[in-house]
Amino acid sequence: MPGVSKEQITAAKQMTAIEFLRRFRPNELVRSGSRGEFQLREHDSFKINGESSIWHWKSRDIGGKSALDYLIKVEGMKFVDAVLALCDECPGYILPSPQPKKRPEFILPPAAVNNRRVFAYLLKRGISRGVIEACVRAGILYESADYHNAIFVGRDETGTARYAFLRGTYTRGEPFKAEVPGSDKRFCFLLPPKGKTNRVAVYEAAIEPMAHLTLEGTTDKWRLSLGGIYAPEEGQRQEREAKNPLALDAFLERHPEIEEIEICTNNDFAGRWAAAHIERAYQGRYRMVKNLPRREGCDYGDLAKENYERRAARSLSDGSR
C-alpha cells in the first residue's frame, strides 16, 4: 500500500463528516429529535450536528468532526485508504459524486395552424404589428398548437433552433413562463439588425427586445434576451459569485465585431444589480451604455404596453367627440 503525502492528508481533512454523509451516504442520514441534529439510520446512538459537523457515537464513546475521522473510526477504514479515498485516488470505495444530468433532447413544441392568439396578445402588450410579423417571418416567434403559448425561438448561425421560451397568451392572472427542456442559453432569443453594426442591447426577457424595438423604431443594433438574470434578494448578502450571462458571453464570442454593449435590464433592484455587474464585467473591453427604463419598477415591456393603452384611450376619446 503506497504512503500518502502531507498535502494529501491536509486535503483529506478539508471535508467535514456532515458533508461526506450528505454527499455519499444520504440514505443513512436521518434527522434526530434535536433541532439541527442527525443520526445514522443503523446506529441511533450516533449523533452529528448539521452545522458544526461535530459527531459523537455514544455507545462506543468516540467522536470527531472531519470525514477522515468518520471513515477511520466509524467505518473502520485504514488511514491511508481513507486519505486516498477522500482525495479521489481510490474510486472503488467512495461512490462518485452524482454525474451532471444530461441535457434532455431539445424539441420545439408543435406549431398551431396560425398565430392569431400570439398576435392578439402581443398587440395588446404594445408590440407593433410590424415587429411581430418580422419575428414570425424570421422563424423566431410562433404560436404553439397545444396551449397557444407564444414561443420565442433562439437559433444558431446555421438557423437551427437551439433555445425556446414559452409565454402564456392568456391575460388573466400571472402568465405562464418556462424554457423548453433542453434549451441552450448560448443561443437565447435574438433580434437581428438591418445591415452591419457593432452594437448589442441586452434585456432580461424575450418580450423586452420586441417592446424596445417598437418604442425606438430603430434596427441599428442586435437585441439579445439573456434568458433571465441572477441577483441576490434585496437586502440580503450575496451567497454566490456572480457569473457573466452565458447568452452574452456566447454572443460576443460569435460576434468579435461588437464594440458597444447597451444594458437594458429592468429598473428594479435585481435589474439594477445585474446591470452594475455587467458594466463592471465588460468595462474596458467594450463601450458600456446603461439604458434602463426611466421609471423605477418597470421594464420595456411595461412601457410599450402603457404607450399602447394611452394611444387606445386617446383614440377612443377622439372617436366619442
Beta strands, then each sheet from edge to edge (+ up, - down):
strand 1: 29-31
strand 2: 37-40
strand 3: 46-49
strand 4: 55-57
strand 5: 62-64
strand 6: 141-143
strand 7: 150-155
strand 8: 161-167
strand 9: 177-179
strand 10: 190-191
strand 11: 199-203
strand 12: 222-225
strand 13: 260-263
strand 14: 287-290
sheet 1: 1+ 2- 3+ 4- 5+
sheet 2: 6+ 7- 8+ 9-
sheet 3: 10+ 12- 11- 13- 14-
end
